Amino acid sequence: MCGIVGYIGDNKALNFLLQGLSKLEYRGYDSAGIAVNCGENIFVEKAVGRLDALKEKLHNQKIDGTIGIGHTRWATHGRPSDRNAHPHTDCQENFVVVHNGIIENYMALKENLISRGHKFISETDTEVVPHLLEEFYNGNFLESVQKVLKKIEGSYSLVFMSKAHPDTLICAKQDNPLVVGLGNGENFIASDIPAIISKTRNAYILNDGEIAVVKKDSVKIFNRNGEVVEKKIFHVNWNAEAAEKGGYEHFMLKEINEQPKAVRDTISKRISKDGASIELELGWDKNFLDSINKIYIIACGTAYHAGLVAKFYIEKLARKLVEVDVASEYRYRNPIVDDKTLVIVISQSGETSDTLAALKESRRLGAKTLAITNVVGSSIAREAEQVIYTVAGPEIAVASTKAYTTQLILVFMLALYMAQIGKTISTERARELIDLLKKIPAQISETLSDVDPIKTFARQYGFNEDVFYIGRSLDYCVALEGALKLKEISYIHAEAYASGELKHGTLALIVEGVPVIALATQKSVYEKTISNIKEVKARDAVVIGIGAAGDTELEKYLDHVIFVPNTDELLIPLLTVVPLQLLAYYAAITRGCDVDKPRNLAKSVTVE
Ligand code: M6R
């Protein structure tokens, strides 16, 4: 996720660009840049770090141009640096481009452009775009941009500026948001409404495949086939704060709803063209796997819960022994680690102090190390020997949601990748799982489409002081995450138990009216799970079940059931966690809690 802006009018472009970017920093903040057409040349400035670092560089510079573009970055290709920051230019600096998204075929395009003499200075996927424009430019700006768009594959919102066309900006949208704000003698382009709201409340919201040619007093929109599109003006009636959250009441709810895209982006480019195998950017082979006799997964909080699921996946699919540990415990217990150990750390932020310290300790002990993180260039990404990224975009709410689901999808792909290399899975089973994996983003959307029952349960049970979550096997891992969500944002005491453990003590706490959330999706332990549900029902608990669509049995034993779409039992945690996130969210709302910033907690825990 990145934020992009553009301005064309009679005022100094820089003022809007910086102001607009400050409203889009929630979309990315590892580097920022602007470009302003100053007639003779296009002035470009970029800086790694927050927007303030860019402002510092621009301080006292005289930049009077009235057309410009800007970008705030959340790195996906290439670490945060001045060079990798946008805007990017062609060889002659005639064209400047800002981009949000991923150009999936950039490697092939880049190789071809290099063979034709183009010089690249960044590691980004984006830089191919201005070079392609340079290649195709025929004097007609729009036509040339259309040719570029035909060449690139992937997701994007793009803004193009040309030195030779100081009266025009062109922008295009595919899978990433883009709006054109309509002013009086000036127009604005932005990733999102918050950037334009102080200037205008009238905008065109672009659809996928649309291209807008934006001049100071006109906006013309074309579809993929080059036909003119007559669009309705969208009138924004949100206030500025609501706009930043995309119209959602809280960042957490917005991020829960972003999960289909975050998961899709994380899968993207990691499946072979024929759909038969997982391709991770790790370069492992059978010899590498044979050189490992044990895997440690280390993380904190939600990432630790993703680690528990990862253990299950890797042991089941790749048949390697896995231990999972919370980072703050691992580092102080003299772990048995050597050069035959692979240590995998999982961290959304890549900055969690305990996880970082555990990673450093593992390296000191000689382990091979792999980081799974969401932040390119973070401390953990830099410290580990290898890294693979979740592509969730910035997560603002303290309670982790989209980071968790992207971690699950990535550890699933890692396990499958290892299984394919180690030949511990048949070709047919691998293909079956990959086919199901591809359906997960749409199935998450489906799960998100019916929240009313969850709201009702939250209202009904939101004032209880204790809630229990039970499940077996992978359902137990998800139960742990569901309970953590409820605790941290609604302050309700919530505990998760492996259902089989109830009879060893916890059953004493189950009395009339206590809410129990029972996950029952794992076919291999289904009968046993039902027996455990009967145990709590017999003590008059109120049981809400989470089951797979088509399960006609479950309803017989429960007070309420929430069904998620059916898939393989390995993948279903990606779906069952969604109602649990929503339940926690609406329970917190019911209790009037500060959802995005729960008491005593911080988003990034950089202290021990
Ligand atoms: O950035 P990290 O993934 O390393 O953070 C780890 C935990 O602090 C984090 O998951 C925390 O548990 C979340 N607030 C849970 O929602």
Residues whose N, C-alpha, C, O or C-beta is under 5 A from the ligand:
A	BS01	M6R	C300 G301 T302 A303 I346 S347 Q348 S349 G350 T352 V398 A399 S400 K603 V605
